[in-house]
């Protein structure tokens, strides 16, 4: 995923389930990314204010600030940060026409890790992806 001649992609994973954060950190680190995790939207905003990230992967349903609220704030404050949202209700959100401002790609849970890696690589490379992935 990462080109050795360039710096490692910086990814922020946001999910209120520690096991999800740990699993995604492990996978993305193996792919050559520098990964930081946050367990809430508030924590994610604090981390983003400290340093830039190329990509944020966030859960939709979290206690406190939901993923769509976080995505909207991130897009307003850090427009260069790509955003992938994970949710168990992607199909429902797509069918309802619910707008998700700032979300570049919506991924349904559970997902196939190989497809997740391909999506991350495409987003980081700037490839065109539909928000309905």
Residue frames as a rotation matrix with the C-alpha (Angstrom) as fourth column:
UNK 1
0.574 0.819 0.000 0.00
0.819 -0.574 0.000 0.00
0.000 0.000 -1.000 0.00
UNK 2
0.829 -0.286 -0.481 2.75
-0.085 -0.914 0.396 2.43
-0.553 -0.287 -0.782 0.87
UNK 3
0.767 -0.623 0.154 5.62
0.212 0.019 -0.977 3.46
0.606 0.782 0.147 -1.40
UNK 4
0.464 -0.623 -0.630 8.96
0.876 0.214 0.433 3.18
-0.135 -0.752 0.645 0.44
UNK 5
-0.512 -0.699 0.499 10.16
0.773 -0.629 -0.087 6.42
0.374 0.341 0.862 -1.18
UNK 6
-0.173 0.528 0.832 7.38
-0.205 -0.845 0.494 8.41
0.963 -0.085 0.255 0.44
UNK 7
-0.786 -0.063 0.616 6.28
-0.613 -0.053 -0.788 8.84
0.083 -0.997 0.003 4.02
UNK 8
-0.859 0.496 -0.123 3.88
0.509 0.852 -0.123 6.36
0.044 -0.168 -0.985 5.55
UNK 9
-0.268 0.852 0.449 0.20
0.013 -0.463 0.886 7.23
0.963 0.243 0.113 5.16
UNK 10
-0.989 -0.008 0.147 -1.21
-0.143 -0.163 -0.976 8.53
0.032 -0.987 0.160 8.45
UNK 11
-0.303 0.918 -0.255 -4.56
0.052 0.283 0.958 6.98
0.952 0.277 -0.134 9.40
UNK 12
-0.799 0.203 0.566 -6.82
-0.601 -0.238 -0.763 7.73
-0.020 -0.950 0.312 12.35
UNK 13
-0.531 0.636 -0.559 -9.19
0.264 0.752 0.604 4.90
0.805 0.174 -0.568 13.32
UNK 14
-0.752 0.370 0.546 -12.18
-0.651 -0.550 -0.523 5.96
0.107 -0.749 0.654 15.44
UNK 15
-0.048 0.755 -0.654 -14.44
-0.100 0.648 0.755 3.38
0.994 0.102 0.044 17.05
UNK 16
0.105 0.141 0.984 -15.85
-0.945 -0.294 0.142 3.04
0.310 -0.945 0.102 20.57
UNK 17
0.989 0.099 0.109 -15.07
-0.126 0.952 0.278 -0.69
-0.076 -0.288 0.955 20.49
UNK 18
0.326 -0.944 0.046 -11.40
-0.743 -0.226 0.630 -1.16
-0.584 -0.239 -0.775 21.48
UNK 19
0.012 -0.326 0.945 -11.19
0.234 0.920 0.314 -4.53
-0.972 0.217 0.087 19.72
UNK 20
0.790 0.298 0.536 -12.15
0.586 -0.110 -0.803 -2.91
-0.180 0.948 -0.261 16.39
UNK 21
0.845 -0.527 -0.091 -9.52
-0.532 -0.845 -0.048 -0.20
-0.052 0.089 -0.995 16.87
UNK 22
0.105 -0.857 0.505 -6.86
-0.551 0.372 0.747 -2.78
-0.828 -0.357 -0.434 17.71
UNK 23
0.242 0.046 0.969 -7.72
0.545 0.820 -0.175 -5.05
-0.803 0.570 0.173 14.78
UNK 24
0.922 0.147 0.359 -7.72
0.385 -0.467 -0.796 -2.23
0.051 0.872 -0.487 12.24
UNK 25
0.652 -0.758 -0.028 -4.50
-0.696 -0.613 0.375 -0.79
-0.301 -0.225 -0.927 13.68
UNK 26
0.036 -0.646 0.763 -2.81
-0.120 0.755 0.645 -4.18
-0.992 -0.115 -0.051 13.27
UNK 27
0.428 0.211 0.879 -3.98
0.759 0.444 -0.476 -4.66
-0.490 0.871 0.030 9.67
UNK 28
0.975 0.022 0.220 -3.15
0.149 -0.799 -0.582 -1.11
0.163 0.601 -0.783 8.58
UNK 29
0.507 -0.857 0.091 0.24
-0.651 -0.312 0.692 -1.11
-0.564 -0.410 -0.717 10.30
UNK 30
0.020 -0.457 0.889 1.12
0.297 0.852 0.432 -4.30
-0.955 0.255 0.153 8.43
UNK 31
0.610 0.288 0.739 0.15
0.783 -0.075 -0.617 -2.46
-0.122 0.955 -0.271 5.23
UNK 32
-0.342 -0.891 0.297 2.79
0.904 -0.399 -0.156 0.17
0.257 0.216 0.942 5.96
UNK 33
0.260 0.527 0.809 0.58
0.214 -0.849 0.484 2.86
0.941 0.047 -0.334 7.48
UNK 34
-0.926 -0.376 -0.032 1.15
0.145 -0.278 -0.950 4.90
0.348 -0.884 0.312 10.61
UNK 35
-0.072 0.990 -0.119 -2.03
0.309 0.136 0.941 4.38
0.948 0.031 -0.316 12.66
UNK 36
-0.961 -0.021 0.274 -3.47
-0.244 -0.398 -0.885 6.18
0.128 -0.917 0.377 15.66
UNK 37
-0.399 0.872 -0.284 -6.72
0.636 0.487 0.599 5.16
0.661 0.058 -0.748 17.34
UNK 38
-0.851 0.295 0.435 -9.41
-0.495 -0.728 -0.474 7.08
0.177 -0.618 0.766 19.18
UNK 39
-0.812 0.556 -0.176 -12.40
0.583 0.784 -0.213 5.70
0.020 -0.276 -0.961 21.07
UNK 40
0.164 0.893 -0.418 -14.64
0.724 -0.397 -0.564 8.74
-0.670 -0.211 -0.712 20.63
UNK 41
0.517 0.109 0.849 -15.33
0.747 -0.543 -0.384 11.63
0.419 0.833 -0.362 18.30
UNK 42
0.986 -0.138 0.088 -14.08
-0.164 -0.843 0.513 14.07
0.003 -0.520 -0.854 20.91
UNK 43
0.382 -0.893 0.237 -10.76
0.091 0.291 0.952 12.23
-0.920 -0.342 0.193 21.22
UNK 44
0.178 -0.267 0.947 -10.47
0.954 0.283 -0.099 12.08
-0.241 0.921 0.305 17.41
UNK 45
0.820 0.182 0.543 -10.91
0.361 -0.901 -0.241 15.86
0.445 0.394 -0.804 17.12
UNK 46
0.818 -0.575 0.005 -8.18
-0.313 -0.438 0.843 16.40
-0.483 -0.691 -0.538 19.71
UNK 47
0.125 -0.795 0.594 -5.79
0.465 0.575 0.673 14.16
-0.876 0.192 0.442 17.78
UNK 48
0.348 0.078 0.934 -6.60
0.931 -0.145 -0.334 15.82
0.109 0.986 -0.123 14.47
UNK 49
0.985 0.023 0.171 -5.89
0.001 -0.992 0.126 19.23
0.173 -0.124 -0.977 16.00
UNK 50
0.570 -0.815 0.098 -2.41
-0.194 -0.018 0.981 18.01
-0.798 -0.579 -0.168 17.00
UNK 51
-0.602 -0.796 -0.058 -1.29
-0.286 0.147 0.947 16.59
-0.745 0.587 -0.316 13.66
UNK 52
-0.043 0.613 -0.789 -2.59
-0.987 -0.151 -0.063 15.95
-0.158 0.775 0.612 10.14
UNK 53
-0.292 0.039 0.956 -3.96
-0.014 0.999 -0.045 12.63
-0.956 -0.026 -0.291 8.95
UNK 54
-0.929 -0.055 -0.365 -4.37
-0.364 -0.027 0.931 11.43
-0.062 0.998 0.005 5.38
UNK 55
-0.337 0.803 -0.492 -7.41
-0.155 0.468 0.870 9.32
0.929 0.369 -0.033 6.24
UNK 56
-0.659 0.268 0.703 -9.88
-0.720 0.047 -0.692 8.84
-0.219 -0.962 0.161 9.05
UNK 57
-0.536 0.543 -0.647 -11.78
0.041 0.782 0.622 5.56
0.843 0.307 -0.441 9.35
UNK 58
-0.813 0.282 0.510 -14.73
-0.582 -0.341 -0.738 5.98
-0.035 -0.897 0.441 11.70
UNK 59
-0.749 0.661 -0.035 -17.65
0.660 0.742 -0.115 3.95
-0.051 -0.109 -0.993 12.94
UNK 60
-0.429 0.692 0.581 -21.12
0.073 -0.614 0.786 5.39
0.900 0.379 0.213 12.36
UNK 61
0.650 0.760 0.026 -22.73
-0.038 -0.002 0.999 4.35
0.759 -0.650 0.027 15.64
UNK 62
-0.495 -0.776 -0.392 -20.69
0.508 0.108 -0.855 5.52
0.705 -0.622 0.340 18.62
UNK 63
0.375 0.564 -0.736 -21.73
0.927 -0.251 0.280 6.78
-0.027 -0.786 -0.617 22.02
UNK 64
-0.141 -0.368 -0.919 -21.51
0.340 -0.890 0.304 10.53
-0.930 -0.269 0.251 22.35
UNK 65
-0.033 0.036 -0.999 -20.72
-0.755 -0.656 0.001 11.96
-0.655 0.754 0.049 18.93
UNK 66
0.652 0.326 0.684 -21.93
0.176 0.813 -0.555 9.80
-0.737 0.483 0.473 16.05
UNK 67
-0.217 -0.832 0.510 -19.69
0.688 0.241 0.685 9.13
-0.693 0.500 0.520 13.05
UNK 68
0.165 0.322 0.932 -21.66
0.929 -0.369 -0.037 11.36
0.332 0.872 -0.360 10.69
UNK 69
0.985 0.148 -0.090 -21.33
0.172 -0.887 0.428 14.30
-0.016 -0.437 -0.899 13.08
UNK 70
0.318 -0.945 -0.069 -17.61
0.185 -0.009 0.983 13.66
-0.930 -0.326 0.172 13.36
UNK 71
-0.170 -0.370 0.913 -17.22
0.934 0.236 0.270 13.39
-0.315 0.898 0.305 9.58
UNK 72
0.651 0.490 0.580 -18.96
0.655 -0.748 -0.103 16.71
0.383 0.447 -0.808 9.03
UNK 73
0.915 -0.340 -0.216 -16.68
-0.096 -0.704 0.703 18.49
-0.391 -0.623 -0.678 11.54
UNK 74
0.055 -0.944 0.325 -13.56
0.398 0.319 0.860 16.87
-0.916 0.082 0.393 10.12
UNK 75
0.058 0.023 0.998 -14.50
0.998 -0.018 -0.057 17.85
0.017 1.000 -0.024 6.56
UNK 76
0.900 0.329 0.287 -15.06
0.324 -0.944 0.067 21.47
0.293 0.033 -0.956 7.66
UNK 77
0.819 -0.574 -0.016 -11.83
-0.335 -0.501 0.798 21.76
-0.466 -0.648 -0.602 9.68
UNK 78
-0.293 -0.934 0.205 -9.47
-0.393 0.314 0.864 19.42
-0.872 0.173 -0.459 7.79
UNK 79
0.575 0.709 -0.409 -10.79
-0.634 0.071 -0.770 19.17
-0.517 0.702 0.490 4.23
UNK 80
-0.025 -0.667 -0.745 -7.73
-0.933 0.283 -0.221 17.27
0.358 0.690 -0.629 2.97
UNK 81
-0.744 -0.214 0.632 -8.45
-0.520 0.780 -0.348 14.32
-0.419 -0.588 -0.692 5.29
UNK 82
-0.473 0.576 -0.666 -10.26
-0.460 0.483 0.745 11.52
0.751 0.659 0.036 3.45
UNK 83
-0.469 0.408 0.783 -13.05
-0.817 0.136 -0.560 9.84
-0.335 -0.903 0.269 5.42
UNK 84
-0.559 0.342 -0.755 -14.27
-0.184 0.837 0.515 6.24
0.809 0.427 -0.405 5.38
UNK 85
-0.259 0.558 0.788 -17.28
-0.965 -0.126 -0.228 5.34
-0.028 -0.820 0.571 7.49
UNK 86
-0.881 -0.008 -0.473 -17.97
-0.024 0.999 0.028 1.83
0.473 0.036 -0.881 8.78
UNK 87
-0.438 0.782 0.442 -21.50
-0.875 -0.259 -0.408 0.83
-0.205 -0.566 0.799 9.70
UNK 88
-0.842 0.247 0.480 -23.73
0.190 0.968 -0.165 -2.17
-0.506 -0.047 -0.861 10.12
UNK 89
0.172 0.985 0.031 -26.50
0.527 -0.065 -0.847 -0.23
-0.832 0.162 -0.531 8.38
UNK 90
-0.741 -0.538 -0.402 -24.84
-0.041 -0.561 0.827 0.99
-0.670 0.629 0.394 5.16
UNK 91
-0.785 0.484 0.385 -27.63
0.571 0.326 0.754 -0.40
0.240 0.812 -0.533 2.99
UNK 92
0.202 0.887 -0.415 -30.29
0.966 -0.250 -0.064 1.35
-0.161 -0.388 -0.907 5.08
UNK 93
-0.022 -0.290 -0.957 -28.39
0.232 -0.932 0.277 4.65
-0.972 -0.216 0.088 4.94
UNK 94
-0.939 -0.344 0.003 -27.92
0.061 -0.160 0.985 4.37
-0.338 0.925 0.171 1.17
UNK 95
-0.548 0.792 0.270 -31.57
0.771 0.353 0.530 3.46
0.324 0.499 -0.804 0.56
UNK 96
0.251 0.678 -0.691 -32.87
0.880 -0.457 -0.129 6.24
-0.403 -0.576 -0.711 2.81
UNK 97
0.354 -0.194 0.915 -30.89
0.623 -0.680 -0.386 8.87
0.697 0.707 -0.120 0.95
UNK 98
0.887 -0.082 -0.455 -29.55
0.371 -0.462 0.806 10.11
-0.276 -0.883 -0.379 4.28
UNK 99
0.694 -0.675 0.252 -26.79
-0.152 -0.480 -0.864 12.57
0.704 0.561 -0.435 3.45
UNK 100
0.716 -0.588 -0.376 -23.41
0.635 0.327 0.700 11.88
-0.289 -0.740 0.608 4.99
UNK 101
0.939 -0.324 0.116 -21.51
-0.227 -0.836 -0.499 15.14
0.259 0.442 -0.859 4.45
UNK 102
0.299 -0.933 0.199 -17.80
-0.950 -0.272 0.153 14.61
-0.088 -0.235 -0.968 4.12
UNK 103
0.228 -0.198 0.953 -17.89
-0.230 0.940 0.250 10.82
-0.946 -0.277 0.168 3.87
UNK 104
-0.311 -0.449 -0.838 -15.87
-0.919 -0.083 0.386 9.59
-0.243 0.890 -0.387 0.90
UNK 105
-0.487 0.116 -0.866 -16.70
-0.353 0.880 0.317 5.89
0.799 0.460 -0.388 1.25
UNK 106
0.127 0.610 0.782 -19.31
-0.987 0.156 0.038 3.99
-0.098 -0.777 0.622 3.25
UNK 107
-0.601 -0.395 -0.695 -18.40
-0.458 0.883 -0.105 0.38
0.655 0.255 -0.712 4.13
UNK 108
0.506 0.860 0.075 -20.90
-0.640 0.316 0.700 -2.12
0.578 -0.402 0.710 5.50
UNK 109
-0.613 -0.585 0.531 -19.99
-0.790 0.459 -0.406 -4.17
-0.006 -0.668 -0.744 8.59
UNK 110
0.349 -0.903 0.252 -19.05
0.077 0.296 0.952 -6.91
-0.934 -0.313 0.172 8.68
UNK 111
0.742 -0.180 -0.645 -16.60
-0.662 -0.342 -0.667 -6.48
-0.100 0.922 -0.373 5.83
UNK 112
0.838 -0.540 0.086 -14.02
0.543 0.805 -0.237 -8.63
0.059 0.245 0.968 4.11
UNK 113
0.501 -0.687 -0.527 -10.57
0.199 -0.501 0.842 -7.46
-0.842 -0.527 -0.114 5.24
UNK 114
-0.422 -0.677 0.603 -9.08
0.757 0.103 0.645 -7.83
-0.498 0.729 0.469 1.76
UNK 115
0.158 0.574 0.803 -11.76
0.861 -0.478 0.172 -5.53
0.483 0.665 -0.570 0.33
UNK 116
0.900 0.113 -0.422 -11.17
0.363 -0.731 0.578 -3.10
-0.243 -0.673 -0.698 3.18
UNK 117
0.015 -0.985 -0.173 -7.44
0.419 -0.151 0.896 -2.99
-0.908 -0.086 0.410 2.37
UNK 118
-0.427 -0.124 0.896 -8.19
0.904 -0.062 0.423 -2.39
0.004 0.990 0.138 -1.32
UNK 119
0.606 0.725 0.328 -10.56
0.689 -0.684 0.239 0.44
0.398 0.081 -0.914 -0.43
UNK 120
0.685 -0.446 -0.576 -7.97
0.283 -0.565 0.775 2.05
-0.671 -0.694 -0.261 1.86
UNK 121
-0.356 -0.888 0.293 -5.35
0.614 0.014 0.789 1.82
-0.705 0.460 0.540 -0.90
UNK 122
-0.147 0.382 0.912 -7.72
0.931 -0.257 0.258 3.35
0.333 0.888 -0.318 -3.44
UNK 123
0.862 0.497 -0.102 -8.68
0.495 -0.782 0.378 6.23
0.108 -0.376 -0.920 -1.15
UNK 124
0.445 -0.769 -0.459 -5.06
0.257 -0.382 0.888 6.96
-0.858 -0.513 0.028 -0.27
UNK 125
-0.527 -0.653 0.545 -4.06
0.694 0.040 0.719 6.92
-0.491 0.757 0.432 -3.92
UNK 126
-0.585 0.369 -0.722 -6.85
-0.366 -0.915 -0.171 9.33
-0.723 0.165 0.671 -4.77
UNK 127
-0.954 0.285 0.089 -8.74
0.235 0.528 0.816 6.86
0.186 0.800 -0.571 -6.96
UNK 128
-0.485 0.858 0.168 -12.38
-0.794 -0.513 0.326 7.62
0.366 0.025 0.930 -7.58
UNK 129
-0.902 0.309 -0.302 -14.65
0.391 0.882 -0.263 5.56
0.185 -0.355 -0.916 -5.35
UNK 130
-0.128 0.937 0.325 -18.36
-0.034 -0.331 0.943 5.79
0.991 0.110 0.075 -4.88
UNK 131
-0.587 0.005 0.810 -19.59
-0.776 -0.291 -0.560 6.68
0.233 -0.957 0.174 -1.41
UNK 132
0.485 0.856 0.180 -21.84
-0.874 0.483 0.058 3.65
-0.038 -0.186 0.982 -1.83
UNK 133
-0.337 -0.700 -0.629 -19.01
-0.668 0.649 -0.364 1.09
0.663 0.298 -0.687 -1.71
